[in-house]
Amino acid sequence: MSDALARLRRWEESGATWRVLVRTPESVELALLTCDAGEEVDRLRSGDRAVLDHVAAREEDRERDA
């Protein structure tokens, strides 16, 4: 697992959320949000294919749950 994906998964496992700010076919930039008020506290930028796939899968899950 890449460092970027490990960081994102730890973020999710702690109950916090994220929002896609910018996405290209080669990279993604995420706003890392607090779990309570949804305030941005950091950003994660990555071109790692594992991160791109993880983000795409999570967004598909969210669309199905909506």
Short mmCIF file of the C-alpha atoms (twelve columns), coordinates in Angstrom:
data_MODEL
# 
_entry.id   MODEL 
# 
loop_
_atom_site.group_PDB 
_atom_site.id 
_atom_site.type_symbol 
_atom_site.label_atom_id 
_atom_site.label_alt_id 
_atom_site.label_comp_id 
_atom_site.label_asym_id 
_atom_site.label_seq_id 
_atom_site.Cartn_x 
_atom_site.Cartn_y 
_atom_site.Cartn_z 
_atom_site.pdbx_PDB_model_num 
ATOM 1  C CA . MET A 1  0.000   0.000  0.000   1 
ATOM 2  C CA . SER A 2  1.339   3.420  -0.911  1 
ATOM 3  C CA . ASP A 3  1.944   6.089  1.714   1 
ATOM 4  C CA . ALA A 4  -0.773  8.281  0.192   1 
ATOM 5  C CA . LEU A 5  -3.364  5.506  0.271   1 
ATOM 6  C CA . ALA A 6  -2.389  4.536  3.813   1 
ATOM 7  C CA . ARG A 7  -2.826  8.163  4.894   1 
ATOM 8  C CA . LEU A 8  -6.245  8.407  3.240   1 
ATOM 9  C CA . ARG A 9  -7.420  5.127  4.750   1 
ATOM 10 C CA . ARG A 10 -6.274  6.182  8.244   1 
ATOM 11 C CA . TRP A 11 -8.216  9.411  7.729   1 
ATOM 12 C CA . GLU A 12 -11.373 7.486  6.832   1 
ATOM 13 C CA . GLU A 13 -10.915 4.929  9.610   1 
ATOM 14 C CA . SER A 14 -10.754 7.745  12.166  1 
ATOM 15 C CA . GLY A 15 -14.238 8.809  11.063  1 
ATOM 16 C CA . ALA A 16 -13.192 11.852 9.090   1 
ATOM 17 C CA . THR A 17 -14.298 12.594 5.534   1 
ATOM 18 C CA . TRP A 18 -12.869 14.042 2.355   1 
ATOM 19 C CA . ARG A 19 -14.085 15.884 -0.730  1 
ATOM 20 C CA . VAL A 20 -12.639 15.875 -4.239  1 
ATOM 21 C CA . LEU A 21 -11.399 19.330 -5.197  1 
ATOM 22 C CA . VAL A 22 -9.640  18.569 -8.474  1 
ATOM 23 C CA . ARG A 23 -9.504  15.402 -10.507 1 
ATOM 24 C CA . THR A 24 -7.700  14.674 -13.733 1 
ATOM 25 C CA . PRO A 25 -7.084  11.304 -15.334 1 
ATOM 26 C CA . GLU A 26 -3.594  11.389 -13.773 1 
ATOM 27 C CA . SER A 27 -4.179  12.824 -10.295 1 
ATOM 28 C CA . VAL A 28 -6.597  13.883 -7.591  1 
ATOM 29 C CA . GLU A 29 -6.595  16.594 -4.939  1 
ATOM 30 C CA . LEU A 30 -8.725  15.970 -1.862  1 
ATOM 31 C CA . ALA A 31 -9.794  18.271 0.943   1 
ATOM 32 C CA . LEU A 32 -9.446  16.335 4.205   1 
ATOM 33 C CA . LEU A 33 -12.356 17.303 6.431   1 
ATOM 34 C CA . THR A 34 -13.034 16.988 10.131  1 
ATOM 35 C CA . CYS A 35 -15.537 14.352 11.176  1 
ATOM 36 C CA . ASP A 36 -17.666 16.757 13.198  1 
ATOM 37 C CA . ALA A 37 -18.009 20.093 11.406  1 
ATOM 38 C CA . GLY A 38 -16.641 19.095 8.002   1 
ATOM 39 C CA . GLU A 39 -13.985 21.788 8.097   1 
ATOM 40 C CA . GLU A 40 -10.972 21.439 5.840   1 
ATOM 41 C CA . VAL A 41 -7.840  20.764 7.848   1 
ATOM 42 C CA . ASP A 42 -5.477  19.458 5.192   1 
ATOM 43 C CA . ARG A 43 -5.193  18.428 1.568   1 
ATOM 44 C CA . LEU A 44 -3.924  15.317 -0.103  1 
ATOM 45 C CA . ARG A 45 -2.637  15.410 -3.665  1 
ATOM 46 C CA . SER A 46 -1.707  12.197 -5.386  1 
ATOM 47 C CA . GLY A 47 -1.178  10.634 -8.761  1 
ATOM 48 C CA . ASP A 48 -0.953  7.166  -7.248  1 
ATOM 49 C CA . ARG A 49 -3.206  4.768  -9.172  1 
ATOM 50 C CA . ALA A 50 -4.240  3.053  -5.918  1 
ATOM 51 C CA . VAL A 51 -5.494  6.386  -4.515  1 
ATOM 52 C CA . LEU A 52 -7.336  7.207  -7.741  1 
ATOM 53 C CA . ASP A 53 -9.020  3.792  -7.703  1 
ATOM 54 C CA . HIS A 54 -9.904  4.081  -3.996  1 
ATOM 55 C CA . VAL A 55 -11.481 7.512  -4.470  1 
ATOM 56 C CA . ALA A 56 -13.460 6.317  -7.495  1 
ATOM 57 C CA . ALA A 57 -14.736 3.273  -5.604  1 
ATOM 58 C CA . ARG A 58 -15.772 5.346  -2.571  1 
ATOM 59 C CA . GLU A 59 -17.620 7.819  -4.784  1 
ATOM 60 C CA . GLU A 60 -19.477 4.953  -6.470  1 
ATOM 61 C CA . ASP A 61 -20.448 3.651  -3.020  1 
ATOM 62 C CA . ARG A 62 -21.727 7.105  -2.021  1 
ATOM 63 C CA . GLU A 63 -23.804 7.398  -5.206  1 
ATOM 64 C CA . ARG A 64 -25.418 4.017  -4.554  1 
ATOM 65 C CA . ASP A 65 -26.202 4.961  -0.941  1 
ATOM 66 C CA . ALA A 66 -27.755 8.309  -1.930  1 
# 
